[in-house]
Amino acid sequence: MGRKPAHVDARAGEAHRDRLAGDPIDRVHLARFTLGNAALEREVLELFAEQAPLYLERLRNASSGREWREAAHTIKGSASAVGAWRLVRFAQMAEQVDVESGAALGEGHRDEAIAAIATATDEACRHIARLFRGA
């Protein structure tokens, strides 16, 4: 298998950073996901905004590594569907945290992951509320 030229990897990294730096919800991605159906887009966003805090609560209450990974994976999947890329990235990182290890607890990795996901979830939900305010 051949290696990609360095400039290809650099462009991919720049595109990834651009997606993370943009709006909390990638509306272009969402439009592709919903085939341009505005009513479906709204329904998907409202469902996400309703469910995301519940998924976050599942993550907070996870009492085992398995429950933690499942909750993080659920957040990642739902965030991917609406194009909430920052939330996706934080959920991916959370999936990697071994919450049952003493080091993760002692160094606060669990709490840091929850705080990052909570902030990104709140940001996405507030963005959704602004989109449909007065509509």
C-alpha positions in Angstrom: 0.0 0.0 0.0 1.3 3.4 -0.9 1.6 6.4 1.4 -0.4 9.6 0.8 1.7 12.6 0.0 2.2 14.9 3.0 0.2 17.7 1.4 -2.9 15.4 1.2 -2.7 14.6 4.9 -2.2 18.4 5.7 -5.3 19.3 3.6 -7.4 16.6 5.4 -6.2 18.0 8.8 -7.1 21.6 7.7 -10.6 20.4 6.6 -11.1 18.7 9.9 -10.1 21.8 11.9 -12.4 23.9 9.7 -15.3 21.6 10.5 -14.6 21.9 14.2 -14.2 25.7 14.1 -17.6 26.3 12.3 -21.1 26.5 13.6 -22.1 23.9 16.2 -24.3 22.2 13.6 -23.1 21.6 10.0 -26.2 22.6 8.1 -24.7 21.5 4.8 -24.1 18.0 6.1 -27.6 18.0 7.6 -29.2 19.0 4.3 -27.4 16.1 2.6 -28.5 13.8 5.4 -32.2 14.9 5.1 -32.1 15.2 1.3 -32.8 18.9 1.5 -36.2 18.3 3.3 -36.5 21.4 5.6 -39.3 19.8 7.6 -37.3 16.7 8.2 -34.2 18.8 9.1 -36.2 20.6 11.7 -37.6 17.3 13.1 -34.1 15.7 13.3 -32.7 18.8 15.0 -35.5 19.1 17.5 -35.2 15.4 18.3 -31.5 15.7 18.8 -32.0 18.7 21.1 -34.5 16.8 23.1 -32.5 13.6 23.4 -28.9 15.0 23.7 -29.3 16.0 27.4 -30.6 12.5 28.2 -27.6 10.9 26.5 -25.3 13.2 28.5 -27.1 12.2 31.7 -26.5 8.5 30.8 -22.8 9.3 30.4 -22.7 11.1 33.8 -24.4 8.1 35.5 -22.4 5.4 33.8 -21.2 3.0 36.5 -19.1 0.7 34.4 -16.7 1.0 31.5 -19.2 -0.6 29.2 -22.0 1.8 30.1 -19.6 4.7 29.6 -18.5 3.6 26.2 -22.1 2.9 25.1 -23.2 6.3 26.3 -20.3 8.0 24.5 -20.9 6.0 21.4 -24.6 7.0 21.4 -23.7 10.7 21.7 -21.1 10.3 18.9 -23.7 8.7 16.6 -26.5 11.2 17.2 -24.1 14.2 16.9 -22.7 12.7 13.6 -26.2 12.6 12.2 -26.8 16.3 12.7 -23.2 17.4 11.9 -22.3 18.5 15.5 -18.6 17.8 14.8 -17.2 19.3 18.0 -19.5 17.1 20.0 -18.5 14.1 17.8 -14.8 14.7 18.5 -15.4 15.0 22.3 -17.5 11.8 22.3 -14.8 10.0 20.4 -12.2 11.0 22.9 -14.6 10.0 25.8 -14.9 6.5 24.2 -11.2 6.1 24.8 -11.2 7.0 28.5 -10.9 3.9 30.6 -13.1 5.2 33.4 -12.5 2.1 35.5 -8.7 2.8 35.8 -7.4 4.5 38.8 -5.3 6.9 36.7 -8.4 8.1 34.8 -10.2 8.8 38.1 -7.2 10.3 39.8 -6.3 12.6 36.9 -9.9 13.7 36.4 -10.3 12.4 32.8 -13.9 11.3 33.4 -14.9 14.7 34.7 -13.0 16.5 31.9 -14.7 14.4 29.3 -18.2 15.0 30.8 -17.5 18.8 31.0 -16.4 19.0 27.4 -19.3 17.0 26.1 -21.7 19.0 28.3 -20.4 22.3 26.9 -20.6 21.0 23.3 -24.1 19.6 23.8 -25.3 22.9 25.3 -23.7 24.8 22.4 -25.4 22.6 19.8 -28.8 22.8 21.6 -28.6 26.6 22.0 -27.7 26.9 18.3 -30.8 24.7 17.4 -33.0 26.9 19.5 -31.8 30.0 17.8 -32.4 28.5 14.4 -36.1 28.0 15.1 -36.8 30.9 17.4 -39.9 32.7 16.1 -40.4 30.1 13.4 
